[in-house]
Amino acid sequence: LEGIVPRNCELPSLETLDIMCSYNLKAIFYGYGRQSSPAGYTLPCLRRIRLQELPLLEHLHVDNPMLTAPAWEELHVRGCWSLRHLPRFHQQPDEAVEVRGEQTWWDKLSPGFPRRFASHRERVVIESYLR
């Protein structure tokens, strides 16, 4: 499994996306070349994404599409050492998205962010996830 959600897939009711322990996953949202819509993904109800132990995950979305997720509140990243970029938004969420991850991940993130935003001591319990 190298990608989960194709670009032409609609998920209007998706609120939480928990993905855990997929060692070959490289992107969550992916396209099909010319058939892909350049607009990106619209996820009107998405509130949380939790990513854990995805060491090859490089992108939330490939081919640089934009996300529209006005209700997005939280992104939690742990054990995703290849993920270097936060997603690009077509329409910014209504509130700031709270991003949590290990301090070493924050240090490798591009563009870099100050260390004071790292939450490396926090423990998170994943209640459900995709396999």
Contact map, one row per residue, 1 for C-alpha under 8 A:
11110000000000000000010110000000000000000000000000000000000000000000000000000000000000000000000000000000000000000000000000000000000
11110000000000000000000111110000000000000000000000000000000000000000000000000000000000000000000000000000000000000000000000000000000
11111100000000000000000011111100000000000000000000000000000000000000000000000000000000000000000000000000000000000000000000000000000
11111100000000000000000000111100000000000000000000000000000000000000000000000000000000000000000000000000000000000000000000000000000
00111110100000000000000000011100000000000000000000000000000000000000000000000000000000000000000000000000000000000000000000000000000
00111111100000000000000000001111000000000000000000000000000000000000000000000000000000000000000000000000000000000000000000000000000
00001111100000000000000000001111000110011000000000000000000000000000000000000000000000000000000000000000000000000000000000000000000
00000111110000000000000000000010000110000000000000000000000000000000000000000000000000000000000000000000000000000000000000000000000
00001111111000000000000000000000000000000000000000000000000000000000000000000000000000000000000000000000000000000000000000000000000
00000001111100000000000000000000000000000110000000000000000000000000000000000000000000000000000000000000000000000000000000000000000
00000000111111000000000000000000000000000110000000000000000000000000000000000000000000000000000000000000000000000000000000000000000
00000000011111000000000000000000000000000111100000000000000000000000000000000000000000000000000000000000000000000000000000000000000
00000000001111100000000000000000000000000011110000000000000000000000000000000000000000000000000000000000000000000000000000000000000
00000000001111111000000000000000000000000011110000000000000000000000000000000000000000000000000000000000000000000000000000000000000
00000000000011111000000000000000000000000000111100000000000000000000000000000000000000000000000000000000000000000000000000000000000
00000000000001111100000000000000000000000000011111000000000000000000000000000000000000000000000000000000000000000000000000000000000
00000000000001111110000000000000000000000000010111000000000000000000000000000000000000000000000000000000000000000000000000000000110
00000000000000011111000000000000000000000000000011100000000000000000000000000000000000000000000000000000000000000000000000000101110
00000000000000001111110000000000000000000000000001110000000000000000000000000000000000000000000000000000000000000000000000000000111
00000000000000000111110000000000000000000000000000111100000000000000000000000000000000000000000000000000000000000000000000000000111
00000000000000000011111000000000000000000000000000011100000000000000000000000000000000000000000000000000000000000000000000000000001
10000000000000000011111110000000000000000000000000001100000000000000000000000000000000000000000000000000000000000000000000000000001
00000000000000000000111110000000000000000000000000001111000000000000000000000000000000000000000000000000000000000000000000000000000
11000000000000000000011111000000000000000000000000000111100000000000000000000000000000000000000000000000000000000000000000000000000
11100000000000000000011111110000000000000000000000000101100000000000000000000000000000000000000000000000000000000000000000000000000
01100000000000000000000111110000000000000000000000000001111000000000000000000000000000000000000000000000000000000000000000000000000
01110000000000000000000011111100000000000000000000000000111111000000000000000000000000000000000000000000000000000000000000000000000
01111000000000000000000011111100000000000000000000000000001110000000000000000000000000000000000000000000000000000000000000000000000
00111110000000000000000000111110000000000000000000000000000111000000000000000000000000000000000000000000000000000000000000000000000
00111110000000000000000000111111000000000000000000000000000011100000000000000000000000000000000000000000000000000000000000000000000
00000111000000000000000000001111101100000000000000000000000001100000000000000000000000000000000000000000000000000000000000000000000
00000110000000000000000000000111111100000000000000000000000000000000000000000000000000000000000000000000000000000000000000000000000
00000000000000000000000000000011111100000000000000000000000000000000000000000000000000000000000000000000000000000000000000000000000
00000000000000000000000000000001111100000000000000000000000000000000000000000000000000000000000000000000000000000000000000000000000
00000000000000000000000000000011111110000000000000000000000000000000000000000000000000000000000000000000000000000000000000000000000
00000011000000000000000000000011111111000000000000000000000000000000000000000000000000000000000000000000000000000000000000000000000
00000011000000000000000000000000001111110000000000000000000000000000000000000000000000000000000000000000000000000000000000000000000
00000000000000000000000000000000000111110000000000000000000000001000000000000000000000000000000000000000000000000000000000000000000
00000000000000000000000000000000000011111000000000000000000000001100000000000000000000000000000000000000000000000000000000000000000
00000010000000000000000000000000000011111100000000000000000000001111000000000000000000000000000000000000000000000000000000000000000
00000010000000000000000000000000000000111110000000000000000000001111000000000000000000000000000000000000000000000000000000000000000
00000000011100000000000000000000000000011111000000000000000000000011100000000000000000000000000000000000000000000000000000000000000
00000000011111000000000000000000000000001111110000000000000000000011110000000000000000000000000000000000000000000000000000000000000
00000000000111000000000000000000000000000111110000000000000000000001111000000000000000000000000000000000000000000000000000000000000
00000000000111100000000000000000000000000011111000000000000000000000111100000000000000000000000000000000000000000000000000000000000
00000000000011111000000000000000000000000011111110000000000000000000111100000000000000000000000000000000000000000000000000000000000
00000000000000110000000000000000000000000000111110000000000000000000001111000000000000000000000000000000000000000000000000000000000
00000000000000111000000000000000000000000000011111000000000000000000000111100000000000000000000000000000000000000000000000000000000
00000000000000011100000000000000000000000000011111100000000000000000000001110000000000000000000000000000000000000000000000000000000
00000000000000011110000000000000000000000000000111110000000000000000000000111000000000000000000000000000000000000000000000000100000
00000000000000000111000000000000000000000000000011111100000000000000000000111111000000000000000000000000000000000000000000000000000
00000000000000000011100000000000000000000000000001111100000000000000000000001111000000000000000000000000000000000000000000000000000
00000000000000000001111000000000000000000000000000111110000000000000000000000111000000000000000000000000000000000000000000000000000
00000000000000000001111110000000000000000000000000111111100000000000000000000011100000000000000000000000000000000000000000000000000
00000000000000000000001100000000000000000000000000001111100000000000000000000011110000000000000000000000000000000000000000000000000
00000000000000000000001111000000000000000000000000000111110000000000000000000001111000000000000000000000000000000000000000000000000
00000000000000000000000111100000000000000000000000000111111100000000000000000001111000000000000000000000000000000000000000000000000
00000000000000000000000001100000000000000000000000000001111100000000000000000000011110000000000000000000000000000000000000000000000
00000000000000000000000001110000000000000000000000000000111111000000000000000000001110100000000000000000000000000000000000000000000
00000000000000000000000000111000000000000000000000000000111111000000000000000000000001100000000000000000000000000000000000000000000
00000000000000000000000000111100000000000000000000000000001111111000000000000000000000100000000000000000000000000000000000000000000
00000000000000000000000000101110000000000000000000000000001111111000000000000000000000000000000000000000000000000000000000000000000
00000000000000000000000000000110000000000000000000000000000011111000000000000000000000000000000000000000000000000000000000000000000
00000000000000000000000000000000000000000000000000000000000011111100000000000000000000010000000000000000000000000000000000000000000
00000000000000000000000000000000000001111000000000000000000011111110000000000000000000010000000000000000000000000000000000000000000
00000000000000000000000000000000000000111000000000000000000000011111000000000000000000111100000000000000000000000000000000000000000
00000000000000000000000000000000000000011110000000000000000000001111100000000000000000111110000000000000000000000000000000000000000
00000000000000000000000000000000000000011111000000000000000000000111110000000000000000001111100000000000000000000000000000000000000
00000000000000000000000000000000000000000111110000000000000000000011111100000000000000001011100000000000000000000000000000000000000
00000000000000000000000000000000000000000011110000000000000000000001111100000000000000000011110000000000000000000000000000000000000
00000000000000000000000000000000000000000001111000000000000000000000111110000000000000000000111000000000000000000000000000000000000
00000000000000000000000000000000000000000000111100000000000000000000111111000000000000000000111010000000000000000000000000000000000
00000000000000000000000000000000000000000000001100000000000000000000001111100000000000000000101111000000000000000000000000000000000
00000000000000000000000000000000000000000000001110000000000000000000000111110000000000000000000011110000000000000000000000000000000
00000000000000000000000000000000000000000000000111100000000000000000000011111000000000000000000011110000000000000000000000000000000
00000000000000000000000000000000000000000000000011100000000000000000000001111100000000000000000000111000000000000000000000000000000
00000000000000000000000000000000000000000000000001110000000000000000000000111111000000000000000000111100000000000000000000000000000
00000000000000000000000000000000000000000000000000111000000000000000000000011111000000000000000000001100000000000000000000000000000
00000000000000000000000000000000000000000000000000111110000000000000000000001111100000000000000000000000000000000000000000000000000
00000000000000000000000000000000000000000000000000111111100000000000000000001111111000000000000000000000100000000000000000000000000
00000000000000000000000000000000000000000000000000000111100000000000000000000011111100000000000000000000100000000000000000000000000
00000000000000000000000000000000000000000000000000000011110000000000000000000001111100000000000000000000000000000000000000000000000
00000000000000000000000000000000000000000000000000000001111000000000000000000001111110000000000000000000000010000000000000000000000
00000000000000000000000000000000000000000000000000000000011000000000000000000000111111000000000000000000100111000000000000000000000
00000000000000000000000000000000000000000000000000000000011000000000000000000000001111100000000000000000000011100000000000000000000
00000000000000000000000000000000000000000000000000000000000100000000000000000000000111110000000000000000000010000000000000000000000
00000000000000000000000000000000000000000000000000000000001110000110000000000000000011111000000000000000000000000000000000000000000
00000000000000000000000000000000000000000000000000000000000000011110000000000000000001111100000000000000000000000000000000000000000
00000000000000000000000000000000000000000000000000000000000000000111100000000000000000111111000000000000000000000000000000000000000
00000000000000000000000000000000000000000000000000000000000000000111000000000000000000011111000000000000000000000000000000000000000
00000000000000000000000000000000000000000000000000000000000000000011110000000000000000001111100000000000000000000000000000000000000
00000000000000000000000000000000000000000000000000000000000000000001110000000000000000001111110000000000000000000000000000000000000
00000000000000000000000000000000000000000000000000000000000000000001111110000000000000000011111110000000000000000000000000000000000
00000000000000000000000000000000000000000000000000000000000000000000011100000000000000000001111100000000000000000000000000000000000
00000000000000000000000000000000000000000000000000000000000000000000001110000000000000000000111110000000000000000000000000000000000
00000000000000000000000000000000000000000000000000000000000000000000000010000000000000000000111111000000000000000000000000000000000
00000000000000000000000000000000000000000000000000000000000000000000000111100000000000000000101111100000000000000000000000000000000
00000000000000000000000000000000000000000000000000000000000000000000000011100000000000000000000111110000000000000000000000000000000
00000000000000000000000000000000000000000000000000000000000000000000000001111000000000000000000011111000000000000000000000000000000
00000000000000000000000000000000000000000000000000000000000000000000000001111000000000000000000001111100000000000000111100000000000
00000000000000000000000000000000000000000000000000000000000000000000000000011100000000000000000000111110110000000000011100000000000
00000000000000000000000000000000000000000000000000000000000000000000000000001100000000000000000000011111110000000000011110000000000
00000000000000000000000000000000000000000000000000000000000000000000000000000000000000000000000000001111111000000010011100000000000
00000000000000000000000000000000000000000000000000000000000000000000000000000000000000000000000000000111111100000000000000000000000
00000000000000000000000000000000000000000000000000000000000000000000000000000001100100000000000000001111111110000000000000000000000
00000000000000000000000000000000000000000000000000000000000000000000000000000000000000000000000000001111111110011010010000000000000
00000000000000000000000000000000000000000000000000000000000000000000000000000000000000000000000000000011111110011010000000000000000
00000000000000000000000000000000000000000000000000000000000000000000000000000000000100000000000000000001111111010000000000000000000
00000000000000000000000000000000000000000000000000000000000000000000000000000000001111000000000000000000111111111000000000000000000
00000000000000000000000000000000000000000000000000000000000000000000000000000000000110000000000000000000000111111000000000000000000
00000000000000000000000000000000000000000000000000000000000000000000000000000000000010000000000000000000000011111000000000000000000
00000000000000000000000000000000000000000000000000000000000000000000000000000000000000000000000000000000011111111100000000000000000
00000000000000000000000000000000000000000000000000000000000000000000000000000000000000000000000000000000011011111110100000000000000
00000000000000000000000000000000000000000000000000000000000000000000000000000000000000000000000000000000000000011111110000000000000
00000000000000000000000000000000000000000000000000000000000000000000000000000000000000000000000000000010011000001111110000000000000
00000000000000000000000000000000000000000000000000000000000000000000000000000000000000000000000000000000000000000111110000000000000
00000000000000000000000000000000000000000000000000000000000000000000000000000000000000000000000000010000000000001111111000000000000
00000000000000000000000000000000000000000000000000000000000000000000000000000000000000000000000000011110010000000111111100000000000
00000000000000000000000000000000000000000000000000000000000000000000000000000000000000000000000000011110000000000000111111000000000
00000000000000000000000000000000000000000000000000000000000000000000000000000000000000000000000000011110000000000000011111000000000
00000000000000000000000000000000000000000000000000000000000000000000000000000000000000000000000000000100000000000000001111100000000
00000000000000000000000000000000000000000000000000000000000000000000000000000000000000000000000000000000000000000000001111110000000
00000000000000000000000000000000000000000000000000000000000000000000000000000000000000000000000000000000000000000000000011111000000
00000000000000000000000000000000000000000000000000000000000000000000000000000000000000000000000000000000000000000000000001111100000
00000000000000000000000000000000000000000000000000000000000000000000000000000000000000000000000000000000000000000000000000111110000
00000000000000000100000000000000000000000000000001000000000000000000000000000000000000000000000000000000000000000000000000011111100
00000000000000000000000000000000000000000000000000000000000000000000000000000000000000000000000000000000000000000000000000001111100
00000000000000000100000000000000000000000000000000000000000000000000000000000000000000000000000000000000000000000000000000000111110
00000000000000001111000000000000000000000000000000000000000000000000000000000000000000000000000000000000000000000000000000000111111
00000000000000001111000000000000000000000000000000000000000000000000000000000000000000000000000000000000000000000000000000000001111
00000000000000000011110000000000000000000000000000000000000000000000000000000000000000000000000000000000000000000000000000000000111
